[in-house]
Amino acid sequence: MEDTAKKQQPEPDENVVRFPDQQSGPSDADDISRLFYPEIGDAITDTVLHSIALGKPKDFFRTHPNKEYRQPTEIYTHKPEGVIDEQFYIVGPAMRGRIEEARPCTIVTVVDRDGTPRLWPIPMPREGERDNEAWKTARAAARVGLERWVKLLWAKRAYKTREAQPGYAPDPDWTKLPTFNELVRVAFGQHGVIENEQHPIYRELFGAKPEKPDDV
């Protein structure tokens, strides 16, 4: 009988994958954590900003309450022919006062309802220069945005604000923003600072001779 039982046992199927006993797993799986990289951030939930808008906010916004997120500098506003949006350039320390069209500004950090940041250069009067209504009312709007959701309205050469209705959006989570320096780096990009006379914008403003025929 024993010989008959042995003959009736099925032959092992070579195509079936058999796992080892889980109680005595292979040594290669003893420490699963060693298979992964050290903590370098969460690719699913971490926010990575590849571009940041520059210019006045076009929708309801809030102003960052931390003074470190609004800094004074000198800005040249470039308005190329046939282009609707203005282009902003920071004038580096060595070039300040050398571009008449540039002027002092405060770069203010604001966010929209989705938490998307924007850098808003608000002009300031030069030393001895009279302030004007557009600049003053822009600064006033930014101050209102410290506590409430507001939108800019342009009327009679000045800005007014419209406050959002209750429940429009909760207070922003400012902790999700990178540092101010990182915001500036991303917003202005590789060529966003005029550091010397070789900068393309400076050369264009002062009619410099093309460096090579392709520049014409």
ROTIDO-637080 format. One record per residue (C-alpha): x, y, z. Coordinates in nm, 4 decimals. Layout:
{u->X	v->Y	w->Z}
...
This chain:
{u->0.0000	v->0.0000	w->0.0000}
{u->0.2798	v->0.2379	w->0.0871}
{u->0.4345	v->0.1827	w->-0.2555}
{u->0.0987	v->0.2585	w->-0.4211}
{u->0.0568	v->0.5878	w->-0.2238}
{u->0.4009	v->0.7020	w->-0.3271}
{u->0.3215	v->0.6377	w->-0.6913}
{u->-0.0029	v->0.8440	w->-0.6706}
{u->0.1685	v->1.1653	w->-0.5408}
{u->0.1801	v->1.4305	w->-0.8184}
{u->0.5071	v->1.5341	w->-0.9655}
{u->0.6251	v->1.8867	w->-0.8556}
{u->0.5335	v->2.1625	w->-1.1024}
{u->0.8487	v->2.3492	w->-1.2000}
{u->0.6451	v->2.6567	w->-1.3111}
{u->0.4994	v->2.7216	w->-0.9644}
{u->0.6920	v->2.9776	w->-0.7554}
{u->0.7288	v->2.8522	w->-0.3993}
{u->0.8161	v->3.0958	w->-0.1172}
{u->1.0287	v->2.9948	w->0.1768}
{u->0.8764	v->2.9593	w->0.5209}
{u->0.7986	v->3.3133	w->0.6453}
{u->0.9117	v->3.2209	w->0.9950}
{u->1.2622	v->3.1654	w->0.8686}
{u->1.2904	v->3.4203	w->0.5892}
{u->1.6053	v->3.4611	w->0.3843}
{u->1.8873	v->3.6643	w->0.5319}
{u->1.8604	v->3.9156	w->0.2425}
{u->1.5254	v->4.0344	w->0.3790}
{u->1.6245	v->4.0617	w->0.7437}
{u->1.6512	v->4.4443	w->0.7285}
{u->1.4090	v->4.5901	w->0.4755}
{u->1.4912	v->4.9499	w->0.5729}
{u->1.8430	v->4.9161	w->0.4281}
{u->1.6913	v->4.8890	w->0.0795}
{u->1.5729	v->5.2519	w->0.0760}
{u->1.7499	v->5.5862	w->0.0542}
{u->1.7844	v->5.7956	w->0.3676}
{u->1.5076	v->6.0531	w->0.4229}
{u->1.5307	v->6.3075	w->0.1411}
{u->1.1742	v->6.4389	w->0.1321}
{u->0.8345	v->6.3190	w->0.0205}
{u->0.7946	v->6.3242	w->-0.3581}
{u->0.4159	v->6.3029	w->-0.3226}
{u->0.3402	v->6.5739	w->-0.0675}
{u->0.6445	v->6.8052	w->-0.0734}
{u->0.5926	v->7.1271	w->-0.2720}
{u->0.8599	v->7.2027	w->-0.5315}
{u->0.8307	v->7.5389	w->-0.7041}
{u->0.9707	v->7.5469	w->-1.0564}
{u->0.8460	v->7.8965	w->-1.1383}
{u->0.7118	v->8.1921	w->-0.9438}
{u->0.5187	v->8.4803	w->-1.0934}
{u->0.6407	v->8.8384	w->-1.0678}
{u->0.4222	v->9.1476	w->-1.0619}
{u->0.1108	v->9.2744	w->-0.8922}
{u->-0.1434	v->9.0094	w->-0.7865}
{u->-0.4342	v->8.9648	w->-1.0247}
{u->-0.6720	v->8.7919	w->-0.7853}
{u->-0.7468	v->8.7910	w->-0.4135}
{u->-0.4268	v->8.7649	w->-0.2132}
{u->-0.2715	v->8.7695	w->0.1306}
{u->0.0586	v->8.9351	w->0.2216}
{u->0.3239	v->8.7405	w->0.4107}
{u->0.3332	v->8.8805	w->0.7660}
{u->0.7045	v->8.8139	w->0.8205}
{u->0.9190	v->9.1181	w->0.7366}
{u->1.1896	v->8.8852	w->0.6052}
{u->0.9555	v->8.8135	w->0.3124}
{u->0.9551	v->9.1760	w->0.1933}
{u->1.2883	v->9.3352	w->0.1134}
{u->1.3957	v->9.6633	w->-0.0499}
{u->1.6140	v->9.6637	w->-0.3598}
{u->1.6466	v->9.8345	w->-0.6982}
{u->1.4341	v->9.7022	w->-0.9844}
{u->1.4387	v->9.7681	w->-1.3558}
{u->1.1040	v->9.6998	w->-1.5235}
{u->1.1486	v->9.5971	w->-1.8848}
{u->0.8583	v->9.6416	w->-2.1262}
{u->0.9514	v->9.4798	w->-2.4585}
{u->0.7551	v->9.5885	w->-2.7631}
{u->0.4689	v->9.3531	w->-2.8405}
{u->0.4830	v->9.1839	w->-2.4994}
{u->0.1955	v->9.2344	w->-2.2555}
{u->0.3572	v->9.1263	w->-1.9296}
{u->0.6346	v->9.3323	w->-1.7756}
{u->0.9725	v->9.1761	w->-1.7046}
{u->1.1523	v->9.2545	w->-1.3808}
{u->1.5265	v->9.2609	w->-1.3143}
{u->1.7079	v->9.3217	w->-0.9873}
{u->1.9919	v->9.5704	w->-1.0246}
{u->2.2978	v->9.4336	w->-0.8454}
{u->2.4853	v->9.6464	w->-0.5894}
{u->2.7659	v->9.7374	w->-0.8307}
{u->2.5164	v->9.8666	w->-1.0917}
{u->2.2796	v->10.0649	w->-0.8704}
{u->2.2292	v->10.4217	w->-0.9845}
{u->2.3583	v->10.3458	w->-1.3336}
{u->2.0230	v->10.2682	w->-1.4973}
{u->1.7974	v->10.5737	w->-1.4924}
{u->1.4861	v->10.3670	w->-1.5637}
{u->1.5425	v->10.1529	w->-1.2542}
{u->1.3984	v->10.2565	w->-0.9228}
{u->1.3818	v->10.1536	w->-0.5555}
{u->1.1210	v->9.8879	w->-0.4843}
{u->1.0109	v->9.6653	w->-0.2027}
{u->0.9687	v->9.3035	w->-0.3125}
{u->0.6604	v->9.1797	w->-0.1277}
{u->0.5628	v->8.8119	w->-0.0991}
{u->0.1932	v->8.7372	w->-0.1468}
{u->-0.0043	v->8.4159	w->-0.1994}
{u->-0.3355	v->8.3327	w->-0.3626}
{u->-0.6094	v->8.1096	w->-0.2257}
{u->-0.4253	v->7.7953	w->-0.3389}
{u->-0.1128	v->7.9032	w->-0.1519}
{u->0.0784	v->7.9788	w->-0.4730}
{u->0.3359	v->8.2526	w->-0.4059}
{u->0.3997	v->8.5629	w->-0.6113}
{u->0.6630	v->8.8342	w->-0.5711}
{u->0.5256	v->9.1857	w->-0.6082}
{u->0.7780	v->9.4678	w->-0.6622}
{u->0.6152	v->9.7838	w->-0.5227}
{u->0.7925	v->10.1065	w->-0.6270}
{u->0.9255	v->10.3507	w->-0.3713}
{u->1.0196	v->10.7165	w->-0.4232}
{u->1.3867	v->10.7926	w->-0.4679}
{u->1.5555	v->11.0130	w->-0.2131}
{u->1.4106	v->11.3614	w->-0.2497}
{u->1.1442	v->11.2385	w->-0.4914}
{u->0.7748	v->11.2923	w->-0.4322}
{u->0.5664	v->10.9826	w->-0.3676}
{u->0.2687	v->10.9225	w->-0.5956}
{u->-0.0774	v->10.7789	w->-0.5415}
{u->-0.0196	v->10.4577	w->-0.7343}
{u->0.2775	v->10.3619	w->-0.5190}
{u->0.1193	v->10.4734	w->-0.1920}
{u->-0.2062	v->10.2915	w->-0.2553}
{u->-0.0216	v->9.9761	w->-0.3658}
{u->0.1644	v->9.9729	w->-0.0352}
{u->-0.1624	v->10.0363	w->0.1483}
{u->-0.3226	v->9.7388	w->-0.0293}
{u->-0.0324	v->9.5173	w->0.0700}
{u->-0.0822	v->9.6236	w->0.4326}
{u->-0.4506	v->9.5325	w->0.4214}
{u->-0.3483	v->9.1930	w->0.2795}
{u->-0.1596	v->9.1190	w->0.6006}
{u->-0.4895	v->9.0412	w->0.7728}
{u->-0.7549	v->8.9956	w->0.5033}
{u->-0.8054	v->8.8500	w->0.1574}
{u->-0.8122	v->9.1443	w->-0.0821}
{u->-0.8084	v->9.2150	w->-0.4536}
{u->-0.6555	v->9.5122	w->-0.6340}
{u->-0.8763	v->9.7492	w->-0.8293}
{u->-0.7364	v->10.0295	w->-1.0444}
{u->-0.9344	v->10.3534	w->-1.0406}
{u->-0.8309	v->10.7103	w->-1.1183}
{u->-0.4563	v->10.6476	w->-1.1136}
{u->-0.4659	v->10.4731	w->-0.7782}
{u->-0.5383	v->10.1320	w->-0.6311}
{u->-0.8407	v->10.0387	w->-0.4272}
{u->-0.9024	v->9.7088	w->-0.2531}
{u->-1.2004	v->9.4766	w->-0.2540}
{u->-1.2252	v->9.2435	w->0.0420}
{u->-1.3292	v->8.8837	w->-0.0132}
{u->-1.6490	v->8.7629	w->0.1502}
{u->-1.6329	v->8.5562	w->0.4701}
{u->-1.5354	v->8.1965	w->0.4022}
{u->-1.3480	v->8.2758	w->0.0810}
{u->-1.0385	v->8.0958	w->0.2102}
{u->-0.8675	v->8.0117	w->0.5396}
{u->-0.5526	v->8.1878	w->0.6516}
{u->-0.2518	v->8.0765	w->0.4460}
{u->-0.0147	v->7.8138	w->0.5804}
{u->0.3022	v->8.0205	w->0.5577}
{u->0.5183	v->7.7316	w->0.6763}
{u->0.4832	v->7.5664	w->0.3343}
{u->0.6783	v->7.8428	w->0.1590}
{u->1.0517	v->7.8152	w->0.0992}
{u->1.2816	v->8.0907	w->0.2221}
{u->1.2535	v->8.4373	w->0.0706}
{u->1.5930	v->8.3981	w->-0.0959}
{u->1.4767	v->8.0783	w->-0.2629}
{u->1.1607	v->8.2508	w->-0.3860}
{u->1.3717	v->8.5282	w->-0.5372}
{u->1.6096	v->8.2788	w->-0.6977}
{u->1.3275	v->8.0904	w->-0.8673}
{u->1.1252	v->8.3990	w->-0.9637}
{u->1.4067	v->8.5989	w->-1.1233}
{u->1.5928	v->8.3045	w->-1.2706}
{u->1.9476	v->8.2750	w->-1.3963}
{u->1.9577	v->8.6111	w->-1.5775}
{u->1.7291	v->8.8090	w->-1.3484}
{u->2.0029	v->9.0141	w->-1.1809}
{u->2.1928	v->9.2871	w->-1.3674}
{u->2.5376	v->9.2516	w->-1.2117}
{u->2.7550	v->9.4200	w->-1.4756}
{u->2.7614	v->9.5930	w->-1.8129}
{u->2.7699	v->9.2607	w->-1.9970}
{u->2.4144	v->9.1727	w->-1.8991}
{u->2.1975	v->9.1517	w->-2.2161}
{u->1.9398	v->9.3962	w->-2.0809}
{u->2.2025	v->9.6554	w->-1.9926}
{u->2.3579	v->9.6198	w->-2.3362}
{u->2.0168	v->9.6631	w->-2.4967}
{u->1.9354	v->9.9721	w->-2.2905}
{u->2.2614	v->10.1466	w->-2.3752}
{u->2.2872	v->10.0399	w->-2.7381}
{u->2.5996	v->9.8304	w->-2.7007}
{u->2.7704	v->9.6963	w->-3.0104}
{u->2.6634	v->9.3350	w->-3.0818}
{u->2.9260	v->9.0927	w->-2.9616}
{u->2.8875	v->8.8810	w->-3.2761}
{u->2.6758	v->8.8939	w->-3.5953}
{u->2.4176	v->8.6554	w->-3.4494}
{u->2.3314	v->8.9139	w->-3.1805}
{u->2.1914	v->9.1634	w->-3.4373}
